[in-house]
Amino acid sequence: MTRHPILDTAERPAAGLNGGQRMVDPDAERPADLPAAERAAAEFLTALGIDLDREERLATPARMARAYAELFAAQPFQLTTFPNDEGYDELVLARAIPFRTLCEHHMLLFSGVAHVGYLPGERILGLSKLARLVEHFAARPQTQERLTMQVAKCLDANLRPRGVGVVLEAEHTCMTQRGIRSLGATTVTSALLGTLRTDPRSRAEFFALARVPTAPA
């Protein structure tokens, strides 16, 4: 069962201070073993009939290992929050956050944009952290459905807002470049929690501001 990253209680700020909590992710991938990955990449490519003795391909397994390690490198960050002193109670939304990750079924790229929003409660979040959350969970083999839910549940658990909304729009190369080769097809997923799920007007406002033409089923 997937656990969701939580704030390290040892990193919680004293009352009245800005939040600077360190993300603790129990499901973060272990550090990459680049030499082993390079050897495995060479064996993999050779098994596919690719000649690695050509000069321009001699370093390909090492480049391949480093590239995948970079894609899977989740960077730690501070989930900075601040007191909602002004009592702001309208939607906060970051639109079109770019992301890229690998489909865990084929290890092929899928990429697109995320729209992440929340209805504040007692605290508000540093705006860059919405993008950091997406980047963090994208740095591992993924499905779009899981990525959508992980971002929403982590934001909900750590910020405790009145509502959370996440929409991902992505193109999957495992669908566009192989198999059916459905070029231009995109996949839309959504996760709504709290008021954004239970209140029709808040839900409609979120989808309208995210510029999603129709609410995903």
Secondary structure, DSSP 8 states (H G I E B T S, - for coil): -----EE-GGG---TTS---EEEE-TT------HHHHHHHHHHHHHHTT----SGGGTTHHHHHHHHHHHHT-----EE-EEE-TT---S-EEEEEEEEEEEETTT--EEEEEEEEEEE--SEEE-THHHHHHHHHHHSSEE-HHHHHHHHHHHHHHHH--SEEEEEEEEEEHHHHSSTT--TT--EEEEEEEEHHHH-HHHHHHHHHHTT-SS---
